[in-house]
Amino acid sequence: MSSSSLPKEHKVWLLKTRPSDSSTPNEFELITRPTPTIDDLQKGQVLIKNTSFGNDPAQRVWMDGSIDPRRLYVPPILKGQPVRASAMGTVVLSKSDVWKEGDKVYSEGDWAEYSVVQDSGPLTGKEIHIKGQSEYITNSILGLTGQTAWVGVFKEMELKPEHVLVVSGAAGAVGSTVIQIAKKVIGVKTIIGIAGGKEKCDWVKSIGADDCVDYKDSEYPEHLKTLLPDYADRFFDNVGGEILDTMLTLVKRHGHVTVCGAISGYNGEGLTLKHWGEIIYNRITIKGMLILDHASALDQAVSDLTRWVSDGTISNTESETVVEGKFEDIPKIYNRLFSGQNKGKLITKLIDV
């Protein structure tokens, strides 16, 4: 495609304010910018016309103005910058030897109608199609979501069949994939999910959990205690806050807590732990995890995940929530992450492209 056939301008969502708590929510600004031409691209770069975006809680951390940017694992999104997001789209201009015009690809882009991206990196690649699976599989179970779950299961928790596992945020993108891998690939002894509401808990059980506790029930700590008479070997936490605090009393001596996320505090007051002493008394290991620490293993992760989806061991058919909207609707759809309106990966599908 020639640059002359592209629109001269395209729409972009910028971060308007850097939120620090629930009183300063995400605010964005819609602008137009000149559309890059072939002369604007460097070697190895392509211009992608975006068709869908992945929505991840981590984006909220990247925008957070209260966090020392030196402590972040990726550059922060600053006020006035485009909002970064995983994206799927079609290459329309190319200076790459890897991606050609017309290729459908997955990349780390931004909330823009057109994005310039590099053709290399552990989280980029051509769109993968598997019969019977969603067209968004490259941006969900084979992308950041599935790779994070794979890393959590094999590299961080080192799950074994004899383990009892608890997963918070079990109806979310990563949590639901961890449950499938743990039950259907590893065959762990027991998996207990924690999710919000009966509908989500029923779904979590349908994908492999032995039981699921509804955290909206005020008696949920007692329900967890009943389900864990011998305590949990591993706790995979996506939530933080009160749920993490409760689980510290239910992880066995020398047990392991893998902290993947803390969504309960992303739009609130952060983390308060009343049961910190449990870590000392029971010598519990708590370790944060980031997928970027395991970049060298991600090709293996994608290979394994592709095989398991292809042979039906795990499924992506129901583990995503696709919401259609215009480009102007992107922030509204993204904010569904923080009101529990999704099962599995939340994906924005653009309908005005």
C-alpha positions in Angstrom: 0.0 0.0 0.0 1.3 3.4 -0.8 1.4 6.2 1.8 -0.8 8.3 -0.5 -3.7 5.9 -0.1 -3.7 6.2 3.7 -5.6 8.9 5.5 -3.5 12.0 6.2 -4.6 12.0 9.8 -5.6 9.3 12.3 -7.1 9.3 15.8 -5.1 8.6 19.0 -6.0 8.4 22.6 -3.6 10.1 25.0 -3.3 9.9 28.8 -4.7 13.2 30.1 -4.0 12.7 33.8 -1.8 10.3 35.6 -4.1 8.8 38.3 -2.8 8.0 41.7 -5.9 6.7 43.5 -9.6 6.2 43.1 -10.2 10.0 43.3 -8.2 10.6 40.2 -9.5 7.9 37.7 -8.2 7.2 34.3 -8.7 10.3 32.1 -7.9 10.3 28.4 -7.8 12.8 25.5 -8.7 12.1 21.9 -6.6 13.8 19.3 -5.6 13.5 15.7 -2.1 13.1 14.4 -0.5 12.9 11.0 -0.4 9.3 9.7 3.2 8.1 9.2 4.5 7.5 5.7 6.9 5.0 4.4 9.7 7.6 4.7 8.9 7.9 8.5 9.7 4.2 9.1 13.1 2.9 10.1 14.6 -0.4 9.2 12.6 -3.2 10.9 9.5 -1.1 11.4 6.0 -1.4 10.0 2.8 0.6 10.1 -0.1 -1.3 11.4 -3.8 -0.5 11.0 -5.2 -1.7 14.4 -8.3 -3.7 14.5 -8.5 -4.8 18.2 -6.8 -4.2 21.5 -6.1 -6.3 24.6 -7.1 -4.7 27.9 -4.8 -5.6 30.8 -4.7 -4.4 34.5 -1.0 -3.7 34.0 -1.8 -0.7 31.9 -3.2 1.0 35.0 0.2 0.5 36.7 2.0 2.0 33.8 -0.2 5.2 34.0 0.1 5.5 37.8 1.7 8.8 38.8 2.3 7.7 42.4 4.8 5.1 41.5 8.5 6.0 41.2 9.2 5.5 37.5 12.6 4.0 38.4 10.7 1.2 40.1 8.6 0.2 37.1 9.6 -2.7 34.9 8.7 -0.8 31.7 8.7 2.9 31.0 5.7 4.7 32.5 3.0 6.2 30.3 3.4 9.9 30.9 0.8 12.6 30.6 0.3 13.5 27.0 1.6 10.2 25.7 -0.4 7.5 23.7 -1.8 4.7 25.9 0.2 1.5 25.3 -1.7 -1.7 24.7 -1.4 -5.1 23.0 -2.9 -4.8 19.6 -3.8 -6.9 16.6 -4.0 -5.4 13.1 -2.8 -5.5 9.5 0.5 -4.3 8.2 -0.1 -1.5 5.7 3.4 -0.2 5.2 6.7 -2.2 5.8 10.4 -1.7 6.1 10.7 -5.1 7.6 12.2 -8.3 6.3 9.9 -10.3 8.7 6.5 -8.7 8.2 5.1 -7.8 4.8 2.1 -5.6 3.8 -1.1 -7.6 4.4 0.3 -9.6 7.3 -2.0 -9.8 10.3 0.1 -9.4 13.4 0.1 -9.1 17.2 2.3 -6.4 18.8 2.7 -4.0 21.7 1.2 -0.9 20.1 -1.0 1.9 21.4 -4.5 3.2 21.4 -4.2 4.6 17.9 -5.9 3.8 14.5 -2.4 3.3 13.1 0.7 2.3 15.1 4.4 2.1 14.2 5.9 -1.0 15.7 9.2 -3.0 15.5 9.0 -6.4 14.0 11.0 -8.1 16.7 10.5 -8.8 20.4 9.3 -11.6 22.7 5.7 -10.4 22.6 5.3 -9.8 18.9 4.4 -12.1 16.0 2.1 -13.1 13.2 -1.5 -13.9 14.0 -2.0 -17.6 14.6 -5.2 -19.4 13.5 -6.3 -22.6 15.1 -9.4 -24.4 13.8 -12.4 -24.0 16.1 -10.8 -21.2 18.1 -11.5 -17.5 18.4 -9.8 -15.2 15.9 -8.4 -13.3 18.9 -6.4 -16.3 20.2 -3.1 -14.6 19.4 -4.0 -11.7 21.8 -5.3 -13.9 24.5 -4.2 -17.5 25.3 -1.2 -17.5 22.9 -0.3 -13.9 23.7 0.6 -12.0 26.9 -2.2 -13.8 28.9 -1.3 -17.4 28.1 2.4 -16.8 28.3 2.1 -15.2 31.7 0.1 -18.2 32.9 2.6 -20.6 31.5 5.5 -18.8 33.2 3.5 -18.8 36.5 2.8 -22.5 36.4 6.2 -23.8 35.2 8.8 -21.2 36.1 7.5 -19.5 39.2 5.3 -22.0 41.1 6.9 -25.2 39.6 3.5 -26.9 40.1 3.5 -30.7 40.8 0.5 -33.1 40.7 0.6 -33.4 44.5 0.0 -29.7 45.0 -3.1 -27.9 46.3 -3.4 -24.6 44.4 -5.6 -21.5 45.0 -6.0 -18.9 42.2 -7.5 -15.4 42.9 -8.9 -13.5 40.0 -9.8 -16.9 38.7 -12.3 -15.6 36.1 -9.7 -13.2 34.7 -7.5 -13.7 31.7 -4.4 -15.0 33.4 -6.1 -16.8 36.3 -8.5 -18.8 34.1 -5.5 -19.9 32.0 -3.5 -20.9 35.0 -6.4 -23.1 36.1 -6.6 -24.9 32.8 -2.9 -25.6 32.6 -2.7 -26.7 36.2 -5.6 -29.1 36.0 -5.5 -30.4 32.4 -1.7 -30.4 31.8 -0.1 -30.8 35.3 -3.0 -32.6 36.9 -2.7 -31.0 40.3 -4.5 -32.6 43.2 -6.9 -29.7 44.0 -7.6 -26.3 42.5 -9.7 -23.7 44.3 -10.6 -20.5 42.4 -11.6 -17.2 43.9 -14.0 -15.0 41.8 -16.8 -12.5 42.1 -20.3 -13.9 41.8 -22.0 -17.2 41.3 -22.0 -17.0 37.5 -18.2 -16.5 37.4 -17.6 -19.2 40.0 -19.7 -21.7 38.0 -17.7 -20.8 34.9 -14.4 -21.2 36.8 -15.4 -24.7 37.9 -16.4 -25.5 34.3 -12.9 -24.9 33.1 -11.2 -27.1 35.6 -11.4 -25.8 39.2 -12.5 -28.3 41.8 -14.4 -25.5 43.6 -14.7 -21.7 43.6 -15.3 -19.2 46.4 -17.3 -16.1 45.8 -15.4 -13.2 47.4 -18.6 -11.1 47.4 -19.9 -13.4 50.1 -18.9 -11.9 53.4 -18.3 -15.4 54.7 -15.8 -16.3 52.0 -12.8 -16.6 54.4 -14.7 -19.4 56.2 -15.6 -21.1 53.0 -11.9 -21.1 51.9 -10.9 -22.5 55.3 -13.4 -25.3 54.9 -12.1 -26.1 51.4 -8.4 -26.1 52.6 -8.3 -28.4 55.7 -4.6 -29.1 55.0 -3.9 -25.6 53.6 -2.6 -24.6 50.2 0.8 -25.5 48.7 0.7 -22.7 46.2 -1.3 -19.4 45.9 -1.4 -17.6 42.6 -2.5 -14.1 43.3 -3.9 -11.6 40.8 -5.8 -9.5 43.3 -3.9 -8.5 46.4 -5.6 -6.6 49.2 -8.0 -8.5 51.6 -7.9 -11.7 49.6 -4.1 -11.9 49.8 -4.3 -11.1 53.5 -6.8 -13.9 54.0 -4.8 -16.4 52.0 -1.7 -15.8 54.2 -3.5 -17.7 56.9 -4.3 -20.6 54.6 -0.9 -21.3 52.9 0.9 -24.2 54.5 4.3 -24.0 56.2 7.0 -23.4 53.6 4.3 -22.7 51.0 4.7 -20.3 48.1 2.7 -17.3 47.0 3.2 -16.0 43.4 2.1 -12.4 43.0 1.1 -11.7 39.4 -1.1 -8.7 40.0 -2.9 -6.6 42.6 -5.9 -5.3 40.8 -7.8 -4.6 44.0 -5.5 -1.7 44.7 -5.0 -0.3 41.2 -7.9 2.2 41.6 -7.9 2.3 45.4 -5.8 2.7 48.4 -3.3 -0.1 47.8 -2.3 -2.9 50.1 -2.8 -3.4 53.8 -1.8 -6.8 55.4 -2.9 -7.7 58.9 -1.5 -11.2 58.8 2.1 -10.4 57.8 3.3 -12.4 60.8 2.1 -15.6 59.0 5.0 -15.2 56.6 7.5 -15.4 59.5 5.8 -18.1 61.5 5.2 -20.4 58.5 8.3 -19.4 56.5 6.1 -18.6 53.5 7.8 -17.4 50.3 6.2 -14.5 48.5 7.6 -13.6 45.1 6.5 -11.2 42.5 6.6 -12.3 38.9 7.0 -10.6 35.5 6.8 -12.3 32.2 9.8 -10.2 31.0 12.1 -12.1 33.4 11.5 -15.2 31.3 11.8 -13.8 27.8 14.1 -16.7 26.7 11.4 -19.2 27.5 8.5 -17.6 25.7 8.9 -19.4 22.4 8.5 -22.6 24.3 5.5 -21.2 26.0 3.8 -20.3 22.7 4.7 -23.7 21.3 3.2 -25.6 24.3 0.1 -23.4 24.3 -0.5 -23.8 20.6 -0.2 -27.6 20.9 -2.5 -27.8 23.9 -5.2 -25.6 22.2 -4.8 -27.5 18.9 -5.3 -30.9 20.6 -8.2 -29.7 22.8 -6.3 -30.0 26.1 -7.1 -26.4 26.9 -9.6 -24.0 25.3 -9.8 -20.4 24.4 -13.4 -20.6 23.1 -15.0 -19.2 26.2 -12.1 -17.6 28.0 -12.4 -14.1 26.5 -14.9 -11.2 26.5 -14.9 -9.4 23.1 -16.7 -6.0 23.2 -17.3 -4.2 19.9 -17.0 -0.5 19.8 -16.0 2.6 17.9 -12.5 4.0 18.4 -14.1 6.6 20.6 -15.3 3.9 22.9 -11.9 2.4 23.8 -11.5 4.0 27.3 -15.0 3.0 28.3 -14.4 -0.6 27.3 -11.0 -0.6 29.0 -12.6 0.5 32.3 -14.7 -2.7 32.4 -11.6 -4.3 33.8 -12.2 -2.6 37.2 -15.9 -3.4 37.5 -15.8 -7.2 37.0 -17.6 -7.2 33.6 -15.4 -9.7 31.9 -14.6 -13.4 31.9 -11.1 -14.2 30.7 -9.4 -11.7 28.4 -11.2 -8.4 27.7 -10.7 -7.5 24.1 -11.8 -4.3 22.3 -12.9 -5.0 18.7 -13.1 -1.9 16.6 -16.2 -1.7 14.4 -15.3 1.5 12.5 -12.3 0.1 10.6 
